[in-house]
Amino acid sequence: MAHGEILAGFLAPHPPHLVYGENPPQNEPKSEGGWEQLRWAYERARKSLDELKPDVLLVHSPHWITQVGHHFLGVPHLSGKSVDPIFPNLFRYTFSLDVDVELAEACCENARKRGLVAKMMRNPKFRVDYGTITTLHMIRPQWDIPIVGISANNSPYYLTTEEGLDEMDSLGKATREAIEATGRRAVLLASNTLCHWHFHEEPALPEDMSQEHPHDYAGYKWDMRMIDLMRQGKTDEVFRLLPQFIEEAFAEVKSGAFTWMFAAMGYPQIPGELHGYGTVIGTGNAVMEWNLVKAGLAGAQRRTAA
Amino acid sequence: MTVVAAFLVPGSPLPLLNPENGPWRPLMSGFARAARSLAAARPDAILLYSTQWMAVLDELWQVRPQVSGLHVDENWHEFGDLPFDLRIDVELAEACIAGSREIGVSAKPVDYDQFPIDTGTIVASTLLDPEGRFPLVIAANNLYHDGPTTRRLAAMAAECAKAQRKKIAVVGVGGLSGTLFREQIDITDDRIARPEDDKWNRKILQLMEKGDASALERVTGDYVKEARVDMGFKHYDWIVGGIGGRYFGAQVHGYGPCYGTGAAVVEYRL
């Protein structure tokens, strides 16, 4: 029987500014650069991903918001132009991506078995959200690995944070079971910012980095506290503090991607590798990796040990 | 008179995508009656605010002369596509941008190919003006704006129309009570999710019918909180701001559920 596994998980935030700063051919607006620390952090993450050689990338995005259930992209190929409704001046990106529909269906089915409302998105004219696209572009600009796109059900906002994150925990476990059953070697992408307090006006030149800094000191301190715990592998402590972090730093991890990813990985108590941290219109963004292969929890090392 | 008509309408795509579904027929009939009233009023432009066009940085105004395309709702994708073809009153929209800045609200134009037009704007424009006779001015719902700011923006937009000697219809697009069924339901059995929400919605609609805006103001805070009203009922603020704070009554053309939430098509007597 096929036995797939999760190779790694990445905290992979999605500010469209990073795509804008990089000037890829797919994006219409052109910049003078900007947000280099975060873009260079993604360069390091890209190298690591390249070495992992996954079959599939799974991304949970807070900008595909669904009210009834957790949805999965279920069309083999999707393409179009994604214009960010918040930053249309920065992100107008022509995308073309392949979906691992078999795995998506398995995730959906497993989610249902765990009692969640889950749906496949079968409409071929569906426009993929900019969060999914930004995260995927930043981690793998070649677009040569199939993906599974997962919506952010609004349960953490509609219900209590804890109830909502419990759903994300179940979703993560369902995702892991599907990966194992379908034999995929998978990498998970949690498309989340940390502290989400932000400025309400853009500088005249958006990439003018003299204007970029944390929105507030309290939020910055929260980010550093959480990143420090993650770097030490104190996952239990991270999740103990998570509701307070969400409340006080307006953290975007509330939308569930981070919990989904860690639940799928089995909440490993291993140090996360910080590829870089930076702010985007004041929000805190960390690119981090939990490499289960290097930790001996997946891949060749585990098989050798067995 | 600058404002010749005003409507509160829902932005859910469900009735438009499933017009024959029993529980949603009252809303479709209501939209048809409102469309006839709008046609009779013959505005030069429709001033439209949808809770589903969300902004966080500035007050955004659509200024592309023609916006057309096909939209698939992110939640209700299985029910089909939403084609749209909208004409924008660019002159009035640009005046609104300047006017926003004059009242201290940072504002920006939106003029981009394939900019994602929100579901509510498409639903309202399609059902209120099926032939696309009247150009639109479309304003975003900045999530950080409160009700009073939304009223000031709408009032400013009406003043801009007056300065341009244009007759306008004011349209607020959004729902009533916000409790949604979170599981799959048989849509032929749709109903308002909670009896107390239904009671609240009917109370609010009755106050509108009576034209008792001041009584409505007194209970709006409790209504928003207890019935989880869509976006704090800012679409109603938009209407009140646009019509100068007064109406003499209202006609509820249709009321019903949209997957458990409350929805109504209301025309105000000005």
Interface residues (C-beta under 8 A of the other chain):
Chain A: W64 I65 T66 Q67 V68 G69 H71 G80 K81 V83 P85 I86 F87 P88 R92 V117 K119 M121 R122 N123 K125 F126 R127 D129 S151 S155 Y158 H198 H200 E201 E202 I281
Chain B: W53 M54 A55 V56 L57 D58 L70 H71 V72 E74 N75 H77 E78 G80 D81 S106 V110 Y112 D113 Q114 F115 P116 D118 Y144 L180 F181 R182 E183 Q184 Y259
